[in-house]
Amino acid sequence: MLPEQSYIPTVFENYVTNVNFDGKLVELALWDTAGQEEYDRLRPLSYPESDVILVVFSVDFPTSLQNVQDKWWPEVAHFCEGVPTILVATKIDLRRDEGTKRMLSAQGQVPVASEQGIAVAREIGAKYIECSAKLGQNVQEVFALALKESMKGKWGKMVKQRRCVVT
């Protein structure tokens, strides 16, 4: 039996690496910001100079998609006007997981459908992609899309600077 996994909330974590993109070496800096309310005043300090924003929700937690509309998008729109945004659905493998479906059903909910995520992405003007880290499905594509979008300026032209900051 595997040990029970516990959730340890993120405060601010970052990861920097060099990646090859379109034949060029690009520095990719990922910032994972805290979602807890007590960090609401600190989080905006991580937004300046961001080249792309990934707003992430989990398909097994429908409230997380609602939070995109109620909390995350208004904050991103305020502090990151004009920055390309990608809405990312995670844990898509759990859409078919019977345990997840039972748990959500007991709460009067169902896993978030692709169509719901697409609708929210359209509403907020974001690109949309889904992934499953557990299955390794589309994870690389999330970062490839982030790199591609980060290289676009506000008007959709490729910028000369080869740096990508993902918040």
C-alpha positions in Angstrom: 0.0 0.0 0.0 1.3 3.4 -0.9 1.7 6.1 1.8 -1.1 8.6 1.8 -0.2 11.7 -0.1 -0.7 15.0 1.6 -1.1 18.4 0.0 1.5 21.0 0.8 0.4 24.4 -0.5 2.7 26.3 -2.7 3.8 29.8 -1.5 6.0 30.8 -4.5 8.1 28.3 -6.3 10.2 28.9 -9.4 12.1 26.8 -11.8 14.5 28.1 -14.5 15.9 26.1 -17.4 17.2 26.6 -20.9 15.2 25.0 -23.7 15.6 24.8 -27.4 12.7 26.6 -29.1 12.4 27.2 -32.9 16.2 26.6 -33.2 17.1 29.1 -30.5 18.1 28.6 -26.9 15.5 30.2 -24.6 15.5 30.7 -20.9 12.3 29.4 -19.5 11.4 30.6 -16.0 8.3 29.1 -14.4 6.7 30.7 -11.4 4.1 28.8 -9.4 2.2 31.3 -7.4 0.3 30.8 -4.2 -3.5 30.5 -4.5 -4.3 30.9 -0.9 -6.2 34.1 0.1 -3.4 35.1 2.6 -1.1 35.6 -0.4 -3.5 37.7 -2.5 -1.4 40.9 -1.7 1.9 39.2 -2.4 1.1 37.4 -5.6 0.9 40.4 -7.9 4.5 41.1 -7.2 5.3 38.0 -9.4 3.4 39.3 -12.4 5.6 42.1 -13.9 7.7 41.0 -16.9 5.6 37.9 -17.4 5.5 36.9 -21.1 2.7 34.3 -20.8 0.2 33.3 -18.1 -0.9 29.8 -17.5 -4.2 29.6 -15.5 -4.7 26.1 -14.3 -7.7 24.2 -13.1 -8.3 20.6 -12.2 -11.1 18.6 -14.0 -11.8 16.7 -10.7 -12.4 19.9 -8.8 -15.2 21.9 -10.7 -14.8 24.8 -8.2 -11.3 25.4 -9.6 -12.8 26.3 -13.0 -15.3 28.6 -11.3 -12.3 30.2 -9.6 -10.8 30.9 -13.0 -13.8 33.1 -13.8 -14.3 34.6 -10.3 -10.7 35.1 -9.1 -7.9 34.3 -11.4 -9.0 35.9 -14.7 -10.0 39.2 -13.1 -6.6 39.3 -11.3 -4.7 38.4 -14.5 -6.6 40.8 -16.6 -5.9 43.6 -14.1 -2.1 43.0 -13.6 -1.2 41.4 -16.9 -3.2 43.3 -19.5 -2.2 42.2 -23.0 -0.1 39.2 -21.8 -1.0 35.9 -23.7 -3.0 33.6 -21.4 -3.5 29.8 -21.6 -6.2 28.0 -19.7 -4.9 24.6 -18.8 -7.1 21.7 -17.7 -5.2 19.2 -15.5 -5.8 15.6 -14.3 -7.9 14.8 -17.4 -7.4 11.1 -16.7 -9.8 11.5 -13.8 -12.7 12.2 -16.1 -13.1 8.4 -16.5 -12.0 7.5 -13.0 -14.9 5.8 -11.2 -13.8 6.8 -7.8 -13.6 10.4 -8.8 -17.0 10.3 -10.5 -18.5 8.7 -7.3 -16.9 11.3 -5.1 -18.2 14.2 -7.3 -21.6 12.6 -7.7 -22.0 12.5 -3.9 -21.5 16.3 -4.0 -23.9 16.8 -6.9 -21.1 17.4 -9.3 -19.4 15.8 -12.3 -15.9 16.2 -13.7 -15.3 19.3 -15.8 -16.0 18.5 -19.5 -13.7 19.7 -22.2 -16.5 21.9 -23.6 -16.8 23.7 -20.3 -13.1 24.5 -20.3 -13.2 25.6 -23.9 -16.2 27.9 -23.2 -14.3 29.6 -20.3 -11.2 30.0 -22.4 -13.2 31.6 -25.2 -14.9 33.9 -22.7 -11.6 35.1 -21.3 -9.7 35.2 -24.6 -7.3 32.4 -23.7 -5.8 29.5 -25.6 -7.0 26.2 -24.2 -5.1 22.9 -23.6 -5.7 19.8 -21.5 -3.1 17.5 -19.9 -2.6 14.6 -17.6 0.8 14.4 -15.7 -0.1 11.0 -14.5 -0.4 9.6 -18.1 2.2 12.0 -19.5 -0.5 13.2 -21.9 0.0 16.7 -23.5 2.4 17.9 -20.7 5.2 18.8 -23.2 2.6 20.4 -25.4 1.5 22.7 -22.6 5.0 24.1 -22.3 5.5 24.2 -26.1 2.3 26.3 -26.4 3.5 28.5 -23.5 6.8 29.1 -25.3 5.1 29.9 -28.6 2.7 32.3 -27.0 5.4 34.0 -24.9 7.3 34.9 -28.1 4.4 36.9 -29.3 4.2 40.6 -28.6 0.9 42.3 -27.7 0.0 42.5 -31.4 0.9 38.9 -32.3 4.3 39.4 -33.8 7.3 37.4 -32.7 9.5 39.4 -30.4 13.3 39.5 -30.7 14.0 38.9 -27.0 14.4 35.2 -26.3 13.2 34.9 -22.7 10.0 33.4 -21.4 8.6 34.0 -17.9 5.6 31.9 -17.1 3.5 32.9 -14.1 
